[in-house]
Amino acid sequence: MEPHSQTSDTPELRKILEGQLRECYGRVVYSHKTHEKCSDILLDRLSSIKLGQIILSAITTGGFIFTFFGAGEVGAAIGIVISTTLLVLNAYTKNYDLGELAQKHKQAANEIWLIREKYLSLLTDLVMNEKPIEVLQKKRDNLLNELHAVYSGSPSTTFEAYRKAQDALQTKEDMTFSDEEIDAFLPNELRRS
């Protein structure tokens, strides 16, 4: 017996599809926010490292100046320790480009944002009940392929970034707006209150 080429469009099937789309939407919301948080964490770390490099360079220079003007072995020892620390820090930033990695996370977040909005539109189309379920399933499958392509080319996220994303979404309600907040952005003709 061959499978049916057309799926019957019933409320039960729409409910099943809606459940899957809601789950996908939730995962995409978290992925988007987690990549944003990864980018923020890396940029903060890069900023701290750059500041540390400047401070260590200043201390190293000061140590060598003290040595030059007669501070002796103590000044030289401090200069050697600080300059070695600076060398290690410089080697780390040379081999591990935090700025580039942060940019890759930001790019992934931007691409995932678009897919997130497409999932939201697909959910809206499903609830409006104006498109056949087969059309919605095809859009779902296309979104899965788009998402796979983005995930394949993006760097891995960290648990720290996930926790920050979770806090932003659940505690700080980063993605939630009251009707009043939305109304403030809209012209009078489109407001609910």
N, CA, C and O of each residue as an XYZ file, in Angstrom:
772
protein
N       0.841     -1.183      0.000
C       0.000      0.000      0.000
C       0.886      1.246      0.000
O       1.778      1.377      0.838
N       0.643      2.138     -0.919
C       1.448      3.354     -1.045
C       0.931      4.430     -0.096
O      -0.274      4.540      0.130
N       1.858      5.231      0.464
C       1.401      6.325      1.319
C       0.661      7.371      0.504
O       0.903      7.536     -0.692
N      -0.225      8.058      1.157
C      -0.998      9.120      0.496
C      -0.074     10.261      0.114
O       0.808     10.638      0.886
N      -0.273     10.806     -1.064
C       0.547     11.941     -1.490
C       0.056     13.232     -0.849
O       0.829     14.177     -0.690
N      -1.200     13.280     -0.485
C      -1.766     14.465      0.166
C      -2.156     14.097      1.598
O      -2.749     13.043      1.827
N      -1.837     14.930      2.530
C      -2.240     14.726      3.911
C      -3.574     15.422      4.103
O      -3.768     16.553      3.659
N      -4.482     14.742      4.763
C      -5.752     15.416      5.038
C      -5.497     16.507      6.069
O      -4.683     16.340      6.976
N      -6.191     17.608      5.922
C      -5.985     18.786      6.753
C      -7.051     18.805      7.839
O      -8.166     19.280      7.623
N      -6.695     18.284      9.006
C      -7.655     18.218     10.114
C      -7.160     19.056     11.277
O      -5.969     19.356     11.357
N      -8.056     19.442     12.184
C      -7.627     20.191     13.377
C      -6.597     19.419     14.206
O      -5.701     20.021     14.798
N      -6.721     18.086     14.251
C      -5.765     17.289     15.023
C      -4.361     17.387     14.423
O      -3.376     17.539     15.145
N      -4.285     17.298     13.087
C      -2.980     17.404     12.425
C      -2.389     18.801     12.599
O      -1.179     18.951     12.774
N      -3.234     19.809     12.552
C      -2.752     21.179     12.764
C      -2.225     21.349     14.187
O      -1.233     22.045     14.405
N      -2.878     20.723     15.142
C      -2.435     20.809     16.533
C      -1.079     20.125     16.704
O      -0.216     20.626     17.425
N      -0.891     18.977     16.040
C       0.398     18.281     16.096
C       1.492     19.154     15.479
O       2.569     19.302     16.056
N       1.218     19.724     14.319
C       2.190     20.600     13.655
C       2.477     21.828     14.518
O       3.627     22.251     14.638
N       1.444     22.389     15.111
C       1.643     23.551     15.980
C       2.563     23.206     17.147
O       3.445     23.990     17.499
N       2.357     22.028     17.748
C       3.227     21.605     18.852
C       4.683     21.521     18.430
O       5.575     21.967     19.150
N       4.916     20.946     17.258
C       6.287     20.839     16.759
C       6.871     22.218     16.470
O       8.017     22.496     16.824
N       6.090     23.079     15.831
C       6.590     24.421     15.493
C       6.873     25.241     16.750
O       7.848     25.991     16.794
N       6.038     25.106     17.756
C       6.274     25.831     19.016
C       7.581     25.367     19.662
O       8.360     26.180     20.159
N       7.810     24.052     19.648
C       9.045     23.505     20.200
C      10.261     24.030     19.429
O      11.248     24.456     20.030
N      10.183     23.997     18.107
C      11.276     24.513     17.275
C      11.498     25.998     17.529
O      12.636     26.454     17.642
N      10.414     26.741     17.617
C      10.508     28.179     17.869
C      11.229     28.437     19.192
O      12.119     29.284     19.265
N      10.841     27.705     20.234
C      11.484     27.885     21.537
C      12.976     27.605     21.483
O      13.772     28.348     22.058
N      13.358     26.539     20.797
C      14.786     26.214     20.682
C      15.536     27.300     19.913
O      16.662     27.655     20.262
N      14.910     27.815     18.878
C      15.554     28.858     18.077
C      15.701     30.152     18.881
O      16.713     30.844     18.767
N      14.696     30.477     19.688
C      14.794     31.661     20.556
C      15.993     31.515     21.486
O      16.769     32.456     21.654
N      16.147     30.350     22.084
C      17.285     30.120     22.985
C      18.613     30.150     22.236
O      19.587     30.723     22.726
N      18.662     29.542     21.057
C      19.908     29.550     20.279
C      20.325     30.969     19.921
O      21.495     31.331     20.042
N      19.367     31.761     19.483
C      19.640     33.148     19.123
C      20.219     33.902     20.315
O      21.259     34.552     20.205
N      19.538     33.811     21.452
C      19.977     34.549     22.638
C      21.322     34.021     23.144
O      22.149     34.803     23.611
N      21.552     32.710     23.058
C      22.811     32.134     23.538
C      23.984     32.607     22.679
O      25.051     32.910     23.212
N      23.802     32.674     21.367
C      24.876     33.193     20.512
C      25.134     34.669     20.806
O      26.284     35.107     20.796
N      24.082     35.438     21.067
C      24.287     36.842     21.456
C      25.108     36.933     22.738
O      26.032     37.740     22.838
N      24.762     36.102     23.714
C      25.477     36.125     24.995
C      26.921     35.658     24.828
O      27.817     36.197     25.478
N      27.167     34.658     23.965
C      28.545     34.233     23.689
C      29.358     35.404     23.140
O      30.494     35.637     23.555
N      28.767     36.126     22.215
C      29.454     37.277     21.634
C      29.760     38.313     22.714
O      30.872     38.838     22.776
N      28.780     38.605     23.562
C      28.982     39.579     24.648
C      30.093     39.137     25.604
O      30.948     39.937     25.983
N      30.072     37.856     25.990
C      31.084     37.331     26.915
C      32.476     37.459     26.305
O      33.411     37.899     26.973
N      32.611     37.080     25.053
C      33.920     37.139     24.393
C      34.416     38.573     24.236
O      35.603     38.847     24.411
N      33.504     39.488     23.907
C      33.909     40.891     23.778
C      34.311     41.477     25.122
O      35.252     42.269     25.192
N      33.611     41.100     26.196
C      34.000     41.549     27.538
C      35.376     40.999     27.906
O      36.215     41.713     28.454
N      35.598     39.712     27.595
C      36.885     39.086     27.893
C      38.000     39.760     27.094
O      39.082     40.014     27.623
N      37.732     40.050     25.817
C      38.722     40.722     24.976
C      39.056     42.106     25.524
O      40.219     42.509     25.553
N      38.037     42.819     25.951
C      38.249     44.150     26.522
C      39.113     44.072     27.785
O      40.009     44.893     27.983
N      38.838     43.087     28.627
C      39.636     42.922     29.855
C      41.077     42.567     29.520
O      42.006     43.074     30.149
N      41.267     41.699     28.532
C      42.626     41.315     28.136
C      43.375     42.514     27.577
O      44.542     42.725     27.908
N      42.718     43.299     26.736
C      43.377     44.486     26.159
C      43.781     45.460     27.265
O      44.877     46.020     27.245
N      42.873     45.655     28.236
C      43.195     46.542     29.363
C      44.368     45.975     30.156
O      45.275     46.707     30.551
N      44.340     44.660     30.384
C      45.449     44.016     31.087
C      46.770     44.175     30.350
O      47.811     44.399     30.967
N      46.722     44.059     29.028
C      47.940     44.223     28.226
C      48.506     45.637     28.376
O      49.718     45.822     28.489
N      47.630     46.610     28.375
C      48.081     48.002     28.527
C      48.711     48.210     29.903
O      49.774     48.818     30.020
N      48.047     47.700     30.942
C      48.560     47.863     32.307
C      49.900     47.143     32.469
O      50.845     47.695     33.031
N      49.972     45.900     31.971
C      51.223     45.141     32.084
C      52.348     45.797     31.288
O      53.499     45.790     31.727
N      52.033     46.359     30.134
C      53.046     47.075     29.347
C      53.573     48.285     30.118
O      54.774     48.556     30.134
N      52.653     49.001     30.752
C      53.066     50.178     31.530
C      53.933     49.763     32.714
O      54.937     50.415     33.001
N      53.559     48.690     33.404
C      54.348     48.226     34.556
C      55.718     47.724     34.095
O      56.734     48.002     34.733
N      55.737     46.986     32.989
C      57.008     46.488     32.452
C      57.938     47.645     32.118
O      59.118     47.632     32.468
N      57.397     48.628     31.446
C      58.207     49.803     31.094
C      58.709     50.496     32.353
O      59.874     50.883     32.447
N      57.808     50.645     33.318
C      58.212     51.282     34.582
C      59.301     50.495     35.295
O      60.232     51.079     35.849
N      59.185     49.159     35.283
C      60.206     48.318     35.929
C      61.557     48.474     35.288
O      62.578     48.544     35.972
N      61.566     48.530     33.959
C      62.849     48.685     33.274
C      63.425     50.091     33.462
O      64.641     50.270     33.517
N      62.555     51.063     33.559
C      63.042     52.436     33.820
C      63.672     52.512     35.212
O      64.727     53.120     35.397
N      62.992     51.871     36.210
C      63.570     51.846     37.568
C      64.925     51.141     37.567
O      65.857     51.576     38.242
N      65.029     50.064     36.816
C      66.289     49.324     36.723
C      67.370     50.209     36.103
O      68.513     50.225     36.561
N      66.996     50.933     35.069
C      67.944     51.807     34.395
C      68.464     52.891     35.330
O      69.630     53.281     35.270
N      67.551     53.380     36.218
C      67.966     54.450     37.129
C      68.447     53.922     38.471
O      68.513     54.676     39.442
N      68.784     52.636     38.541
C      69.469     52.130     39.719
C      68.622     51.364     40.709
O      69.087     51.163     41.831
N      67.449     50.929     40.401
C      66.645     50.161     41.353
C      67.193     48.749     41.510
O      66.819     48.039     42.443
N      68.056     48.345     40.624
C      68.773     47.092     40.777
C      67.978     45.853     40.463
O      67.119     45.834     39.581
N      68.300     44.799     41.229
C      67.772     43.478     40.946
C      66.265     43.372     41.148
O      65.603     42.641     40.411
N      65.716     44.070     42.110
C      64.272     43.999     42.383
C      63.495     44.534     41.189
O      62.523     43.919     40.749
N      63.915     45.657     40.675
C      63.252     46.241     39.509
C      63.369     45.324     38.303
O      62.413     45.171     37.544
N      64.533     44.712     38.120
C      64.733     43.799     36.996
C      63.864     42.562     37.142
O      63.272     42.094     36.170
N      63.785     42.028     38.366
C      62.977     40.827     38.611
C      61.497     41.116     38.343
O      60.811     40.315     37.708
N      61.017     42.240     38.820
C      59.615     42.622     38.579
C      59.379     42.789     37.085
O      58.370     42.322     36.557
N      60.297     43.446     36.410
C      60.175     43.643     34.965
C      60.136     42.328     34.212
O      59.365     42.175     33.264
N      60.966     41.371     34.629
C      61.008     40.063     33.952
C      59.696     39.306     34.160
O      59.143     38.750     33.211
N      59.202     39.283     35.388
C      57.947     38.568     35.688
C      56.777     39.190     34.916
O      55.981     38.486     34.294
N      56.693     40.501     34.968
C      55.580     41.191     34.302
C      55.691     41.036     32.786
O      54.684     40.801     32.119
N      56.890     41.163     32.236
C      57.034     41.039     30.779
C      56.756     39.605     30.317
O      56.231     39.398     29.224
N      57.105     38.622     31.141
C      56.784     37.230     30.806
C      55.269     37.021     30.812
O      54.731     36.360     29.924
N      54.591     37.575     31.796
C      53.127     37.496     31.862
C      52.517     38.159     30.631
O      51.580     37.630     30.033
N      53.042     39.292     30.267
C      52.560     39.996     29.072
C      52.806     39.164     27.808
O      51.956     39.115     26.919
N      53.964     38.516     27.733
C      54.264     37.659     26.591
C      53.246     36.519     26.477
O      52.763     36.219     25.385
N      52.926     35.889     27.605
C      51.936     34.799     27.608
C      50.580     35.324     27.154
O      49.902     34.691     26.344
N      50.189     36.470     27.671
C      48.905     37.072     27.304
C      48.868     37.426     25.820
O      47.856     37.203     25.155
N      49.944     37.965     25.304
C      50.020     38.303     23.875
C      49.961     37.043     23.004
O      49.310     37.042     21.959
N      50.633     35.981     23.430
C      50.604     34.728     22.671
C      49.185     34.151     22.664
O      48.725     33.628     21.649
N      48.503     34.251     23.797
C      47.119     33.758     23.881
C      46.218     34.505     22.898
O      45.440     33.886     22.173
N      46.325     35.840     22.873
C      45.461     36.616     21.983
C      45.852     36.443     20.524
O      45.015     36.615     19.638
N      47.112     36.106     20.259
C      47.529     35.860     18.874
C      46.931     34.561     18.355
O      46.463     34.493     17.218
N      46.949     33.521     19.201
C      46.485     32.197     18.781
C      44.967     32.029     18.926
O      44.386     31.150     18.289
N      44.338     32.834     19.730
C      42.920     32.680     20.015
C      42.261     34.040     19.829
O      42.189     34.830     20.771
N      41.785     34.314     18.631
C      41.238     35.629     18.284
C      39.815     35.776     18.828
O      38.844     35.371     18.188
N      39.715     36.357     20.004
C      38.412     36.517     20.657
C      37.487     37.432     19.865
O      36.279     37.202     19.824
N      38.036     38.456     19.242
C      37.231     39.382     18.454
C      36.587     38.698     17.258
O      35.413     38.918     16.958
N      37.370     37.866     16.578
C      36.843     37.141     15.421
C      35.786     36.123     15.848
O      34.754     35.974     15.192
N      36.052     35.428     16.949
C      35.082     34.451     17.451
C      33.790     35.140     17.893
O      32.699     34.629     17.640
N      33.906     36.282     18.542
C      32.720     37.051     18.950
C      31.920     37.469     17.721
O      30.690     37.433     17.735
N      32.619     37.865     16.656
C      31.944     38.261     15.419
C      31.205     37.081     14.793
O      30.109     37.251     14.258
N      31.792     35.893     14.855
C      31.125     34.700     14.318
C      29.851     34.384     15.101
O      28.837     33.998     14.519
N      29.911     34.547     16.405
C      28.706     34.337     17.224
C      27.639     35.387     16.893
O      26.450     35.075     16.831
N      28.067     36.601     16.687
C      27.124     37.672     16.343
C      26.472     37.383     14.987
O      25.267     37.572     14.821
N      27.271     36.924     14.024
C      26.742     36.573     12.706
C      25.738     35.431     12.816
O      24.679     35.466     12.190
N      26.073     34.422     13.613
C      25.147     33.298     13.811
C      23.853     33.798     14.448
O      22.765     33.386     14.044
N      23.962     34.679     15.437
C      22.767     35.231     16.093
C      21.910     35.996     15.085
O      20.684     35.884     15.102
N      22.545     36.766     14.216
C      21.793     37.519     13.200
C      21.054     36.588     12.243
O      19.899     36.834     11.893
N      21.728     35.518     11.822
C      21.089     34.573     10.905
C      19.966     33.802     11.599
O      18.920     33.549     11.002
N      20.187     33.434     12.856
C      19.167     32.707     13.618
C      17.981     33.614     13.910
O      16.846     33.141     13.965
N      18.222     34.911     14.100
C      17.114     35.849     14.331
C      16.113     35.791     13.176
O      14.903     35.748     13.403
N      16.611     35.789     11.947
C      15.725     35.744     10.791
C      14.915     34.447     10.779
O      13.719     34.461     10.486
N      15.556     33.351     11.090
C      14.848     32.066     11.135
C      13.822     32.073     12.269
O      12.723     31.539     12.120
N      14.180     32.669     13.385
C      13.233     32.802     14.511
C      11.977     33.537     14.069
O      10.861     33.120     14.380
N      12.163     34.621     13.350
C      11.013     35.400     12.884
C      10.191     34.623     11.851
O       8.969     34.761     11.794
N      10.861     33.811     11.042
C      10.142     32.970     10.075
C       9.305     31.910     10.787
O       8.189     31.610     10.363
N       9.839     31.344     11.864
C       9.051     30.386     12.651
C       7.824     31.065     13.253
O       6.735     30.493     13.264
N       8.003     32.273     13.747
C       6.870     33.009     14.314
C       5.816     33.275     13.245
O       4.621     33.139     13.506
N       6.242     33.647     12.065
C       5.304     33.873     10.962
C       4.614     32.571     10.560
O       3.424     32.573     10.246
N       5.344     31.474     10.568
C       4.762     30.186     10.227
C       3.706     29.777     11.257
O       2.647     29.264     10.896
N       3.998     30.003     12.520
C       3.001     29.730     13.562
C       1.754     30.585     13.369
O       0.633     30.109     13.547
N       1.955     31.838     13.008
C       0.835     32.742     12.746
C       0.007     32.231     11.565
O      -1.222     32.199     11.631
N       0.682     31.834     10.494
C      -0.022     31.281      9.327
C      -0.823     30.042      9.708
O      -1.947     29.857      9.242
N      -0.251     29.206     10.547
C      -0.940     27.984     10.967
C      -2.215     28.311     11.731
O      -3.267     27.728     11.471
N      -2.120     29.242     12.671
C      -3.276     29.611     13.492
C      -4.340     30.325     12.659
O      -5.532     30.172     12.928
N      -3.933     31.096     11.660
C      -4.895     31.792     10.807
C      -5.707     30.815      9.958
O      -6.804     31.139      9.501
N      -5.152     29.607      9.750
C      -5.879     28.532      9.071
C      -6.266     28.880      7.634
O      -7.305     28.440      7.142
N      -5.428     29.670      6.966
C      -5.730     30.056      5.585
C      -4.867     29.318      4.570
O      -5.141     29.382      3.372
N      -3.827     28.619      5.024
C      -2.957     27.884      4.115
C      -3.100     26.390      4.398
O      -3.248     25.983      5.551
N      -3.057     25.580      3.350
C      -3.140     24.136      3.558
C      -1.949     23.624      4.376
O      -0.859     24.193      4.330
N      -2.174     22.566      5.108
C      -1.134     22.025      5.983
C       0.103     21.588      5.194
O       1.221     21.673      5.702
N      -0.085     21.130      3.976
C       1.059     20.706      3.157
C       2.003     21.874      2.873
O       3.223     21.705      2.878
N       1.438     23.054      2.625
C       2.247     24.254      2.379
C       3.033     24.600      3.642
O       4.210     24.953      3.574
N       2.377     24.495      4.784
C       3.030     24.804      6.056
C       4.135     23.788      6.363
O       5.191     24.156      6.877
N       3.895     22.534      6.052
C       4.911     21.511      6.274
C       6.135     21.747      5.388
O       7.270     21.543      5.820
N       5.902     22.171      4.165
C       7.020     22.465      3.254
C       7.845     23.638      3.800
O       9.075     23.602      3.767
N       7.167     24.671      4.299
C       7.891     25.805      4.895
C       8.679     25.355      6.124
O       9.810     25.792      6.336
N       8.074     24.477      6.936
C       8.762     23.952      8.114
C      10.032     23.233      7.707
O      11.092     23.453      8.294
N       9.927     22.369      6.698
C      11.091     21.610      6.238
C      12.186     22.534      5.704
O      13.372     22.297      5.936
N      11.791     23.570      5.000
C      12.771     24.550      4.502
C      13.473     25.265      5.651
O      14.679     25.502      5.596
N      12.712     25.608      6.693
C      13.307     26.267      7.859
C      14.309     25.345      8.556
O      15.363     25.794      9.005
N      13.980     24.073      8.642
C      14.911     23.124      9.261
C      16.222     23.072      8.484
O      17.296     23.012      9.081
N      16.139     23.095      7.156
C      17.355     23.102      6.338
C      18.142     24.395      6.515
O      19.369     24.364      6.605
N      17.448     25.532      6.564
C      18.130     26.816      6.797
C      18.838     26.809      8.147
O      19.981     27.251      8.262
N      18.152     26.307      9.156
C      18.709     26.269     10.502
C      19.928     25.348     10.557
O      20.930     25.674     11.192
N      19.838     24.217      9.899
C      20.973     23.297      9.858
C      22.196     23.965      9.226
O      23.317     23.809      9.712
N      21.977     24.698      8.155
C      23.088     25.393      7.486
C      23.740     26.414      8.416
O      24.964     26.540      8.443
N      22.923     27.142      9.179
C      23.475     28.136     10.108
C      24.247     27.436     11.224
O      25.367     27.830     11.548
N      23.652     26.404     11.808
C      24.324     25.693     12.899
C      25.625     25.052     12.433
O      26.602     25.028     13.180
N      25.651     24.536     11.212
C      26.856     23.883     10.691
C      28.020     24.859     10.577
O      29.174     24.465     10.745
N      27.733     26.127     10.293
C      28.791     27.109     10.104
C      29.067     27.985     11.305
O      29.903     28.886     11.234
N      28.379     27.739     12.410
C      28.569     28.630     13.557
C      29.392     27.956     14.651
O      29.400     26.730     14.763
N      30.092     28.770     15.466
C      30.894     28.197     16.552
C      29.987     27.646     17.655
O      28.827     28.039     17.779
N      30.532     26.743     18.438
C      29.782     26.168     19.554
C      29.574     27.221     20.639
O      30.410     28.097     20.862
N      28.432     27.100     21.301
C      28.136     28.005     22.407
C      28.655     27.389     23.711
O      29.064     26.228     23.742
N      28.630     28.174     24.773
C      29.122     27.708     26.068
C      27.979     27.615     27.070
O      26.926     28.225     26.888
N      28.201     26.847     28.122
C      27.192     26.717     29.173
C      26.972     28.065     29.858
O      25.845     28.411     30.212
N      28.049     28.820     30.042
C      27.935     30.153     30.658
C      27.009     31.049     29.841
O      26.175     31.758     30.403
N      27.152     31.018     28.531
C      26.297     31.831     27.659
C      24.858     31.343     27.714
O      23.924     32.145     27.712
N      24.678     30.015     27.763
C      23.323     29.464     27.853
C      22.642     29.925     29.140
O      21.470     30.302     29.118
N      23.365     29.897     30.258
C      22.789     30.348     31.542
C      22.412     31.831     31.474
O      21.372     32.235     31.993
N      23.253     32.627     30.840
C      22.934     34.054     30.704
C      21.723     34.249     29.790
O      20.889     35.118     30.043
N      21.626     33.454     28.741
C      20.464     33.521     27.847
C      19.204     33.115     28.601
O      18.158     33.751     28.468
N      19.312     32.064     29.385
C      18.178     31.583     30.172
C      17.706     32.660     31.143
O      16.505     32.891     31.288
N      18.647     33.310     31.799
C      18.302     34.388     32.726
C      17.635     35.547     31.988
O      16.639     36.097     32.459
N      18.182     35.911     30.842
C      17.617     37.024     30.065
C      16.198     36.710     29.599
O      15.327     37.579     29.632
N      15.965     35.473     29.166
C      14.662     35.117     28.614
C      13.622     34.833     29.702
O      12.453     35.189     29.552
N      14.048     34.192     30.798
C      13.081     33.800     31.818
C      12.898     34.852     32.906
O      11.769     35.177     33.274
N      13.990     35.377     33.414
C      13.912     36.318     34.524
C      13.696     37.749     34.049
O      12.833     38.464     34.559
N      14.488     38.151     33.073
C      14.418     39.537     32.592
C      13.397     39.707     31.477
O      13.139     40.823     31.026
N      12.814     38.587     31.032
C      11.774     38.589     29.999
C      12.190     39.382     28.760
O      11.463     40.256     28.288
N      13.369     39.057     28.250
C      13.954     39.735     27.094
C      13.062     39.732     25.855
O      13.082     40.686     25.077
N      12.287     38.678     25.667
C      11.489     38.554     24.445
C      10.005     38.845     24.677
O       9.187     38.584     23.795
N       9.648     39.373     25.832
C       8.233     39.575     26.135
C       7.903     41.053     26.227
O       8.684     41.863     26.725
N       6.720     41.371     25.730
C       6.259     42.753     25.755
C       4.801     42.770     26.193
O       4.025     41.887     25.825
N       4.440     43.754     26.961
C       3.029     43.931     27.298
C       2.345     44.641     26.129
O       3.003     45.238     25.277
N       1.015     44.566     26.105
C       0.266     45.271     25.055
C       0.572     46.768     25.084
O       0.640     47.419     24.041
N       0.755     47.299     26.280
C       1.037     48.729     26.411
C       2.389     49.089     25.792
O       2.527     50.118     25.131
N       3.391     48.220     26.018
C       4.716     48.481     25.430
C       4.651     48.456     23.905
O       5.235     49.311     23.238
N       3.943     47.478     23.361
C       3.826     47.379     21.904
C       3.031     48.562     21.360
O       3.393     49.136     20.334
N       1.952     48.925     22.044
C       1.136     50.058     21.615
C       1.950     51.342     21.526
O       1.697     52.182     20.663
N       2.922     51.496     22.414
C       3.740     52.708     22.417
C       4.549     52.846     21.126
O       4.908     53.957     20.735
N       4.835     51.724     20.466
C       5.602     51.750     19.216
C       4.725     51.952     17.986
O       5.223     52.314     16.920
N       3.432     51.722     18.127
C       2.536     51.697     16.973
C       1.769     52.996     16.812
O       1.572     53.726     17.784
N       1.333     53.295     15.588
C       0.448     54.450     15.401
C      -0.920     54.153     16.053
O      -1.272     52.998     16.295
N      -1.658     55.205     16.323
C      -2.948     55.058     17.022
C      -3.874     54.052     16.376
O      -4.601     53.345     17.073
N      -3.862     53.974     15.038
C      -4.785     53.095     14.320
C      -4.514     51.605     14.591
O      -5.401     50.771     14.409
N      -3.315     51.279     15.015
C      -2.955     49.875     15.230
C      -2.874     49.496     16.708
O      -2.532     48.359     17.034
N      -3.176     50.412     17.583
C      -3.081     50.138     19.014
C      -4.278     49.345     19.510
O      -5.381     49.477     18.979
N      -4.059     48.512     20.540
C      -5.138     47.736     21.140
C      -5.802     48.466     22.298
O      -6.972     48.231     22.600
N      -5.054     49.348     22.942
C      -5.647     50.041     24.104
C      -5.794     51.520     23.849
O      -6.273     52.251     24.716
